[in-house]
């Protein structure tokens, strides 16, 4: 059973989610079934960046122990999300001559073209996370989606190269290795979430996956089934909470409760029920304050202002690729911050696009909380891992991960400094 386990570890700035799947043999091949999902608070991570390896390790260990008790089997390997605001995304092309004498293009030719595109001048202290093929050209024929089996002399590929800060990658992987876990690979968080919620039709038409976390907002934009842009913005739902705390002059824990229970990203109209008694919340949060009532309209104005700022930054990313207001399948939200009341309606207005909350698709999910927006990235990691283990990354050519060397170096260094 252990060999059939696929686990996805999503390490956020405020909480860690771990989803466990099991591949069950069936008539039509292995079927992925989700058998467990747990979460726990994060310490040692701020704005997507590890700032204390010891605290991060302790947080991961607590969640891992809870997960192993739940599913009854040891978890030894995980697929891990990365959500660092320092992520860079660049286009690169690779060109090779077709190897076979009869001119038929095979998988080896495609892999060589992708490797040629990978020979990009990477900034100092950065590592390549993903090399993602966007489109191919065979001789004079452009916009080829799958060149394998075609005939030609010259094969060219245009790729999207995603790069991460190597120091952050090393710190993150070191914290995970200290728990005793092995890392299958690191996957950019919005790409993982997209595996769980986006359909082929949405990717074909043009869609953006927006992962609204506590301290970062990450996005992945697809068109003609290809990833065309990705970015991680250093702003999230915690900034909304901080604004509420400042506006109401109340502690941050009370501001979070007010935001979740009475807040809205849409400014309330005049005449709607406004004054709300929050004396019970004040008692529950053990706040020594005289605040007993709040204006819902005032709170919604605070939230709306920050939500619109987040959407403006998202739209700036769309404008960079000439897709502002031009994604027919709209935007799909995941992440804990996506559950804020009125967020979807506010996004529709500000981004001038259809908008909806993400939902898990085409997978056997019997655990209700896995369907929550905050668990969808971890679920996507399990789906990603299941597909990759089944097909092999080089075979699918969907995404080529290139962190193997760095992960081995980090693991080797860690093993050297740990006592036997």
C-alpha positions as CSV (number, residue, x, y, z in Angstrom):
1,X,0.0,0.0,0.0
2,X,2.9,2.3,0.8
3,X,4.0,2.3,-2.8
4,X,0.6,3.4,-4.0
5,X,0.5,6.5,-1.8
6,X,0.8,10.0,-3.3
7,X,1.0,13.0,-1.0
8,X,0.8,16.7,-1.6
9,X,2.3,19.2,0.9
10,X,1.2,22.8,0.5
11,X,3.1,25.1,2.9
12,X,1.5,28.4,3.3
13,X,2.4,31.4,5.5
14,X,-0.4,30.7,8.0
15,X,-1.3,27.0,7.6
16,X,0.1,23.8,6.1
17,X,-2.2,21.4,4.2
18,X,-1.4,17.8,3.5
19,X,-3.6,15.7,1.2
20,X,-3.0,12.0,0.7
21,X,-4.1,10.0,-2.3
22,X,-4.0,6.3,-3.0
23,X,-3.7,4.7,-6.5
24,X,-6.1,1.8,-6.7
25,X,-5.8,-0.6,-9.7
26,X,-8.8,-0.8,-11.9
27,X,-9.9,-2.1,-15.3
28,X,-9.1,1.1,-17.0
29,X,-5.8,1.6,-15.1
30,X,-5.0,3.1,-11.7
31,X,-7.7,5.2,-10.1
32,X,-6.7,7.9,-7.7
33,X,-8.7,8.1,-4.5
34,X,-8.2,10.7,-1.8
35,X,-8.0,9.0,1.6
36,X,-6.9,11.8,3.9
37,X,-6.5,15.5,4.3
38,X,-5.1,17.4,7.3
39,X,-4.0,20.9,8.1
40,X,-2.2,22.8,10.9
41,X,-0.7,26.2,11.7
42,X,2.5,27.3,10.1
43,X,5.4,28.9,12.0
44,X,8.6,30.0,10.4
45,X,7.2,31.1,7.1
46,X,6.3,34.7,6.2
47,X,5.0,35.9,2.8
48,X,5.8,32.6,1.2
49,X,9.4,32.6,2.4
50,X,11.0,30.4,5.1
51,X,12.5,32.5,7.8
52,X,13.1,29.8,10.4
53,X,14.0,26.3,9.3
54,X,13.5,24.9,12.8
55,X,10.0,26.3,13.3
56,X,9.0,25.3,9.7
57,X,10.3,21.7,10.3
58,X,8.3,21.5,13.6
59,X,5.1,22.7,11.9
60,X,5.5,20.2,9.0
61,X,6.2,17.4,11.5
62,X,3.0,18.1,13.5
63,X,0.9,17.9,10.3
64,X,2.7,14.8,9.1
65,X,2.1,13.0,12.4
66,X,-1.6,13.9,12.3
67,X,-1.8,12.6,8.7
68,X,-0.1,9.3,9.4
69,X,-2.5,8.7,12.3
70,X,-5.4,9.5,10.1
71,X,-4.6,7.2,7.1
72,X,-2.8,4.5,9.1
73,X,0.3,4.2,6.8
74,X,3.7,6.0,6.9
75,X,4.1,8.8,4.5
76,X,7.7,8.9,3.2
77,X,7.6,11.1,0.0
78,X,5.7,14.3,-0.9
79,X,5.1,16.6,-3.8
80,X,5.6,20.1,-2.5
81,X,4.2,23.5,-3.6
82,X,6.4,26.6,-3.8
83,X,4.8,30.1,-3.6
84,X,7.8,32.4,-3.4
85,X,7.1,36.1,-4.6
86,X,10.7,36.1,-6.1
87,X,9.6,33.6,-8.8
88,X,10.6,34.8,-12.3
89,X,9.0,33.8,-15.6
90,X,10.7,34.2,-19.0
91,X,10.2,33.0,-22.6
92,X,13.0,31.0,-24.3
93,X,13.4,29.2,-27.6
94,X,15.3,26.1,-28.5
95,X,16.2,24.8,-31.9
96,X,17.6,21.4,-33.0
97,X,18.0,19.3,-36.1
98,X,15.8,16.3,-36.4
99,X,17.9,13.2,-35.6
100,X,16.4,10.5,-37.8
101,X,17.5,10.1,-41.4
102,X,13.9,9.8,-42.6
103,X,13.1,13.1,-40.9
104,X,10.4,11.7,-38.5
105,X,10.3,13.6,-35.2
106,X,10.4,11.5,-32.1
107,X,10.3,12.1,-28.3
108,X,14.1,12.4,-28.1
109,X,14.0,15.3,-30.6
110,X,11.4,17.1,-28.5
111,X,13.5,16.5,-25.3
112,X,16.6,17.9,-27.0
113,X,14.7,21.0,-28.2
114,X,13.4,21.6,-24.7
115,X,16.9,21.2,-23.2
116,X,18.2,23.7,-25.8
117,X,15.6,26.2,-24.6
118,X,16.7,25.6,-21.1
119,X,20.1,27.0,-21.9
120,X,18.9,30.4,-20.7
121,X,21.1,32.9,-18.9
122,X,19.7,32.3,-15.4
123,X,20.3,35.2,-12.9
124,X,22.8,34.6,-10.1
125,X,21.2,32.7,-7.2
126,X,18.2,31.4,-9.2
127,X,17.3,27.9,-10.3
128,X,15.0,26.6,-13.0
129,X,11.8,25.1,-11.6
130,X,9.9,24.3,-14.7
131,X,10.6,24.4,-18.5
132,X,7.1,24.5,-20.0
133,X,6.6,24.0,-23.8
134,X,4.1,26.4,-25.3
135,X,4.3,25.7,-29.0
136,X,6.5,24.0,-31.6
137,X,7.6,24.9,-35.1
138,X,8.6,22.3,-37.7
139,X,10.5,23.8,-40.6
140,X,8.1,26.6,-41.9
141,X,5.0,25.3,-40.1
142,X,4.4,27.2,-36.9
143,X,2.0,26.7,-33.9
144,X,2.4,23.0,-33.9
145,X,1.0,21.5,-30.6
146,X,2.5,18.0,-30.8
147,X,5.3,17.4,-33.3
148,X,5.9,13.7,-32.5
149,X,5.4,11.7,-35.7
150,X,5.6,14.6,-38.0
151,X,8.4,14.9,-40.6
152,X,10.8,17.8,-40.9
153,X,14.4,18.9,-40.8
154,X,14.3,21.7,-38.1
155,X,12.4,21.5,-34.8
156,X,11.9,24.7,-32.7
157,X,10.2,25.0,-29.4
158,X,9.0,28.1,-27.5
159,X,9.0,27.6,-23.8
160,X,8.0,29.4,-20.6
161,X,10.8,29.0,-18.0
162,X,9.9,29.4,-14.4
163,X,12.8,30.2,-12.0
164,X,13.0,30.3,-8.2
165,X,15.4,31.8,-5.8
166,X,17.8,29.1,-5.0
167,X,18.4,30.2,-1.4
168,X,14.7,29.9,-0.7
169,X,14.5,26.6,-2.4
170,X,17.3,25.3,-0.3
171,X,15.8,26.6,2.9
172,X,12.4,25.1,2.1
173,X,13.8,21.7,1.1
174,X,16.1,21.6,4.2
175,X,13.1,22.1,6.5
176,X,11.3,19.3,4.8
177,X,14.2,16.9,4.8
178,X,14.6,17.4,8.5
179,X,11.2,15.8,9.1
180,X,12.5,12.6,7.4
181,X,10.4,13.1,4.3
182,X,11.8,12.7,0.8
183,X,10.8,15.3,-1.8
184,X,9.5,14.0,-5.2
185,X,9.6,17.5,-6.7
186,X,8.7,21.1,-6.1
187,X,5.7,22.5,-8.1
188,X,4.7,26.1,-8.5
189,X,1.6,26.5,-6.4
190,X,-0.8,27.9,-9.1
191,X,0.2,25.2,-11.5
192,X,-0.6,22.5,-9.0
193,X,-4.0,24.1,-8.2
194,X,-4.8,24.3,-11.9
195,X,-4.5,20.5,-12.1
196,X,-7.3,20.2,-9.5
197,X,-9.8,22.7,-10.8
198,X,-9.3,23.7,-14.5
199,X,-10.9,21.8,-17.3
200,X,-9.3,21.3,-20.8
201,X,-12.1,23.5,-22.2
202,X,-11.3,26.4,-19.9
203,X,-7.6,26.1,-20.7
204,X,-8.5,26.1,-24.4
205,X,-10.7,29.2,-24.3
206,X,-8.4,31.2,-22.0
207,X,-8.6,31.2,-18.2
208,X,-6.7,32.5,-15.2
209,X,-6.3,30.5,-12.0
210,X,-5.9,32.9,-9.0
211,X,-4.7,31.4,-5.7
212,X,-5.5,34.0,-3.0
213,X,-3.4,33.0,0.0
214,X,-2.8,34.7,3.3
215,X,0.2,36.7,2.2
216,X,0.6,36.1,-1.5
217,X,-1.7,36.0,-4.5
218,X,-0.4,33.7,-7.3
219,X,-1.8,33.3,-10.8
220,X,-1.5,31.0,-13.8
221,X,-2.9,32.1,-17.2
222,X,-3.8,29.5,-19.8
223,X,-4.8,29.8,-23.5
224,X,-5.1,27.1,-26.2
225,X,-4.4,24.6,-23.4
226,X,-0.9,26.1,-22.8
227,X,0.4,28.0,-19.8
228,X,1.2,31.5,-21.1
229,X,2.0,33.4,-17.9
230,X,2.5,32.9,-14.2
231,X,3.3,35.3,-11.4
232,X,3.2,35.5,-7.5
233,X,2.3,38.8,-6.0
234,X,3.3,39.7,-2.4
235,X,-0.2,40.6,-1.2
236,X,-3.0,38.5,0.2
237,X,-5.9,38.1,2.6
238,X,-3.8,39.0,5.6
239,X,-3.5,42.5,4.2
240,X,-7.3,42.8,4.3
241,X,-7.3,41.6,7.9
242,X,-4.7,44.2,8.8
243,X,-6.7,46.9,7.2
244,X,-9.8,45.9,9.2
245,X,-7.7,45.9,12.4
246,X,-6.4,49.4,11.7
247,X,-9.8,50.7,10.6
248,X,-11.7,49.4,13.7
249,X,-8.7,49.8,16.1
250,X,-9.1,46.2,17.2
251,X,-6.7,43.3,17.7
252,X,-5.7,41.2,14.6
253,X,-7.5,38.1,15.8
254,X,-10.8,39.9,16.3
255,X,-10.3,41.6,12.9
256,X,-10.0,38.2,11.3
257,X,-13.2,37.0,12.9
258,X,-15.1,40.1,11.8
259,X,-13.8,39.8,8.3
260,X,-14.8,36.2,8.0
261,X,-18.2,36.5,9.7
262,X,-19.5,40.0,8.8
263,X,-17.1,41.2,6.0
264,X,-17.8,41.6,2.3
265,X,-15.7,42.5,-0.7
266,X,-18.7,44.4,-2.0
267,X,-19.6,47.8,-0.4
268,X,-23.0,47.5,1.2
269,X,-25.8,49.8,-0.1
270,X,-27.4,52.4,2.1
271,X,-30.4,51.0,3.9
272,X,-29.1,47.5,4.5
273,X,-28.8,46.3,8.0
274,X,-25.7,48.1,9.2
275,X,-25.0,48.0,12.9
276,X,-23.8,44.6,14.2
277,X,-23.4,43.5,17.8
278,X,-20.1,41.8,18.1
279,X,-19.9,41.5,21.9
280,X,-20.0,37.7,21.8
281,X,-17.0,37.7,19.3
282,X,-15.1,40.1,21.7
283,X,-15.7,37.6,24.6
284,X,-14.7,34.5,22.5
285,X,-11.5,36.2,21.3
286,X,-10.8,37.3,24.9
287,X,-10.3,40.9,23.8
288,X,-10.1,43.6,26.5
289,X,-11.8,46.3,24.5
290,X,-15.0,48.4,24.7
291,X,-15.9,47.7,21.1
292,X,-19.4,46.1,21.0
293,X,-20.9,47.2,17.7
294,X,-19.5,47.8,14.2
295,X,-20.8,49.2,11.0
296,X,-21.0,46.5,8.3
297,X,-20.9,49.2,5.6
298,X,-17.7,50.6,7.0
299,X,-16.1,47.2,7.2
300,X,-17.1,46.4,3.7
301,X,-15.6,49.7,2.4
302,X,-12.3,48.7,4.1
303,X,-12.3,45.2,2.6
304,X,-13.5,46.4,-0.9
305,X,-10.6,48.9,-1.1
306,X,-7.9,46.3,-0.5
307,X,-9.7,43.7,-2.7
308,X,-9.8,46.1,-5.6
309,X,-6.0,46.8,-5.0
310,X,-5.3,43.1,-5.3
311,X,-7.4,42.8,-8.5
312,X,-5.7,45.9,-9.9
313,X,-2.3,44.1,-9.4
314,X,-3.7,41.0,-11.0
315,X,-5.0,43.0,-14.0
316,X,-1.5,44.6,-14.4
317,X,-0.3,41.0,-14.9
318,X,-3.0,40.5,-17.5
319,X,-2.0,43.7,-19.3
320,X,1.6,42.5,-19.5
321,X,0.4,39.7,-21.8
322,X,-2.4,41.7,-23.5
323,X,-5.2,39.7,-21.8
324,X,-6.9,42.3,-19.7
325,X,-10.6,41.6,-20.0
326,X,-9.8,39.1,-22.7
327,X,-10.1,35.7,-21.1
328,X,-13.4,34.0,-22.2
329,X,-13.4,31.4,-19.4
330,X,-12.7,34.1,-16.9
331,X,-10.9,33.7,-13.5
332,X,-11.2,30.8,-11.1
333,X,-10.3,31.4,-7.4
334,X,-8.7,29.0,-5.0
335,X,-7.0,29.5,-1.6
336,X,-8.3,30.4,1.9
337,X,-8.8,34.0,1.0
338,X,-11.1,33.1,-1.9
339,X,-13.9,32.2,0.6
340,X,-14.4,35.9,1.5
341,X,-18.0,36.9,0.9
342,X,-18.5,39.0,-2.2
343,X,-15.0,38.3,-3.5
344,X,-16.2,36.7,-6.8
345,X,-18.7,39.5,-7.5
346,X,-16.1,42.2,-6.8
347,X,-13.6,40.4,-9.2
348,X,-16.2,40.3,-12.0
349,X,-16.6,44.0,-11.7
350,X,-13.0,45.0,-11.4
351,X,-11.5,42.5,-13.9
352,X,-14.4,42.7,-16.4
353,X,-14.3,38.9,-16.6
354,X,-16.5,35.9,-15.6
355,X,-15.4,34.7,-12.1
356,X,-16.1,31.7,-9.9
357,X,-14.8,29.7,-7.0
358,X,-12.7,26.6,-8.0
359,X,-14.1,23.2,-7.5
360,X,-12.3,19.8,-7.6
361,X,-12.9,18.1,-10.9
362,X,-13.0,14.4,-12.1
363,X,-11.5,12.9,-9.0
364,X,-12.9,10.5,-6.3
365,X,-13.1,12.9,-3.3
366,X,-15.1,11.6,-0.4
367,X,-13.6,13.9,2.2
368,X,-15.6,17.1,2.1
369,X,-12.9,19.5,3.3
370,X,-10.7,18.6,0.4
371,X,-13.2,20.5,-1.7
372,X,-12.6,23.7,0.2
373,X,-10.6,26.3,-1.8
374,X,-7.8,26.2,0.7
375,X,-7.1,22.5,0.1
376,X,-7.2,22.6,-3.7
377,X,-3.4,23.3,-4.2
378,X,-2.5,20.3,-2.0
379,X,-5.1,18.3,-4.0
380,X,-3.6,19.5,-7.2
381,X,-0.1,18.3,-6.1
382,X,-1.5,14.8,-5.5
383,X,-3.1,14.8,-9.0
384,X,0.2,16.2,-10.5
385,X,2.2,13.5,-8.7
386,X,-0.2,10.7,-9.8
387,X,0.0,11.8,-13.4
388,X,3.8,12.2,-13.4
389,X,4.5,8.9,-11.7
390,X,2.1,7.2,-14.2
391,X,3.5,8.8,-17.4
392,X,6.9,10.1,-16.5
393,X,7.8,13.7,-17.0
394,X,9.9,13.3,-20.0
395,X,7.2,11.1,-21.6
396,X,4.4,13.6,-21.2
397,X,6.5,16.7,-22.0
398,X,3.9,18.7,-20.3
399,X,6.2,20.2,-17.7
400,X,9.9,19.4,-17.4
401,X,11.0,19.8,-13.8
402,X,14.7,20.5,-13.4
403,X,15.3,20.6,-9.7
404,X,16.7,17.1,-9.3
405,X,20.3,18.2,-9.0
406,X,19.6,21.0,-6.5
407,X,17.4,18.7,-4.4
408,X,20.1,16.0,-4.3
409,X,22.8,18.6,-3.4
410,X,20.6,20.0,-0.6
411,X,19.8,16.5,0.7
412,X,23.4,15.5,0.5
413,X,24.5,18.6,2.4
414,X,21.8,17.9,5.1
415,X,22.9,14.3,5.5
416,X,26.5,15.4,6.0
417,X,25.7,17.8,8.8
418,X,23.3,15.4,10.6
419,X,24.7,12.9,13.1
420,X,24.4,9.3,12.1
